[in-house]
Amino acid sequence: MIVILSETIVNSLHREALRQAPDEACGLLLGEKKDETIVVSKFIYSKNVTVNDPRLTFEIDPQIHFRCQKEARAGAPAIIGVWHSHPSSAAVPSKTDVECSVEGGWVWLITGKQDSSWNTAAFLTANTDPKFFEMLEIRPLNP
């Protein structure tokens, strides 16, 4: 399975991660799944509303989540996953990410920082076990 997203979205994720550092930044991914392809068509930024340490955890603003669900019912792109940053570690699911994952079949984009560079990786949670993350290939959207 592959994830397709535009360079514009990737750049937005990296800018947001840098802007929010040292806290984790977060947002929702909108788009569609077709066979073995997941197309991310839109990124919706959310303030990190966690009650825990925002340098180590994130929580999407529930109002943004509900608004996106309502818009999807009216024909807008569906929520297909979540994005967040790891401003001081690699772009892989942390122990906390795995423990907090509750949506099977969701795409997780993680933007991590190691040394001085940011990179983004994609994962898919199993439909039957949202704690199981499979790494996905990311391909750029063809212009």
Legacy VTK file of the C-alpha trace (Angstrom):
# vtk DataFile Version 3.0
C-alpha trace
ASCII
DATASET POLYDATA
POINTS 143 float
0.000 0.000 0.000
1.229 3.509 -0.817
0.395 7.018 0.344
0.279 9.789 -2.218
0.576 13.395 -1.152
1.683 16.648 -2.671
4.931 18.427 -1.977
2.801 21.355 -0.798
1.304 19.212 1.979
4.704 17.804 2.968
6.132 21.343 3.139
3.149 22.442 5.265
3.745 19.566 7.680
7.415 20.433 8.041
6.685 24.151 8.529
4.066 23.396 11.170
6.373 20.968 12.979
9.114 23.604 13.068
6.691 26.338 14.151
5.347 24.295 17.081
8.672 22.829 18.258
9.578 21.882 20.942
5.913 20.817 21.287
4.305 18.200 19.076
2.166 19.651 16.303
-0.857 17.781 14.972
-3.684 17.709 12.484
-6.074 15.581 10.476
-5.530 14.041 7.053
-8.373 14.142 4.551
-8.607 12.177 1.334
-9.588 8.763 0.073
-8.486 5.136 -0.037
-8.641 3.253 -3.323
-7.480 -0.343 -3.477
-3.769 -0.211 -2.563
-3.495 3.585 -2.751
-4.251 6.240 -0.167
-4.445 9.795 -1.490
-4.066 12.602 1.051
-5.787 15.583 -0.541
-5.907 17.963 2.397
-4.274 18.622 5.757
-6.217 20.344 8.545
-4.045 21.799 11.301
-5.242 21.421 14.896
-3.974 23.065 18.006
-2.435 20.408 20.259
-4.977 20.311 23.106
-3.365 17.547 25.170
-3.603 17.837 28.938
-0.305 15.951 29.157
3.174 17.147 28.209
2.814 18.585 24.658
6.484 17.839 23.991
5.674 14.129 24.211
1.983 13.751 23.324
-0.688 15.281 21.141
-4.452 15.478 20.978
-6.543 16.792 18.101
-9.065 19.504 19.005
-12.408 17.615 19.141
-14.239 20.567 17.547
-12.033 20.301 14.449
-12.568 16.546 14.324
-16.359 16.926 14.556
-16.372 19.705 11.935
-14.411 17.544 9.480
-16.755 14.598 10.083
-19.789 16.813 9.448
-18.247 18.244 6.257
-17.408 14.729 5.029
-21.045 13.688 5.453
-21.928 16.646 3.224
-19.514 15.514 0.484
-16.123 16.915 1.528
-13.103 14.576 1.679
-13.222 12.025 4.522
-10.895 11.894 7.501
-8.422 9.150 6.682
-5.877 9.673 9.399
-3.788 11.854 11.600
-0.483 13.706 11.442
1.789 14.781 14.235
5.398 15.709 14.794
8.207 14.321 16.875
10.358 17.441 17.274
13.184 15.603 19.007
13.002 12.062 17.653
12.631 9.936 14.552
9.531 9.734 12.368
8.357 6.422 13.809
5.431 5.644 16.129
6.406 6.134 19.749
5.268 3.886 22.572
2.711 6.576 23.455
1.461 6.702 19.841
0.867 2.945 19.877
-0.833 3.033 23.283
-3.154 5.891 22.217
-4.072 4.553 18.775
-7.771 3.627 18.664
-8.721 3.879 14.961
-8.083 0.823 12.819
-7.310 1.530 9.159
-6.010 5.048 9.811
-3.014 6.610 8.135
-0.490 8.102 10.518
1.953 10.597 9.062
4.755 11.439 11.452
7.250 14.214 10.875
10.366 13.668 12.952
13.559 15.570 13.502
16.906 13.885 13.806
20.052 15.944 13.935
18.967 19.065 12.054
16.709 17.614 9.372
12.976 16.897 9.291
11.505 13.917 7.491
8.037 12.435 7.217
7.076 8.762 7.292
3.709 7.064 6.775
2.092 4.190 8.638
-1.256 2.405 8.506
-2.946 0.904 11.545
-4.424 -2.539 11.025
-8.211 -2.665 10.648
-8.407 -5.374 13.298
-5.730 -3.964 15.634
-5.172 -0.185 15.822
-2.038 -0.814 17.892
-0.326 -2.488 14.911
1.420 -0.009 12.588
2.565 -1.002 9.104
5.073 1.293 7.398
3.900 2.624 4.030
5.684 4.020 1.034
5.142 7.720 0.327
4.970 8.868 -3.282
4.611 12.431 -4.523
1.418 13.535 -6.194
1.964 13.797 -9.947
1.616 17.411 -11.059
LINES 1 144
143 0 1 2 3 4 5 6 7 8 9 10 11 12 13 14 15 16 17 18 19 20 21 22 23 24 25 26 27 28 29 30 31 32 33 34 35 36 37 38 39 40 41 42 43 44 45 46 47 48 49 50 51 52 53 54 55 56 57 58 59 60 61 62 63 64 65 66 67 68 69 70 71 72 73 74 75 76 77 78 79 80 81 82 83 84 85 86 87 88 89 90 91 92 93 94 95 96 97 98 99 100 101 102 103 104 105 106 107 108 109 110 111 112 113 114 115 116 117 118 119 120 121 122 123 124 125 126 127 128 129 130 131 132 133 134 135 136 137 138 139 140 141 142
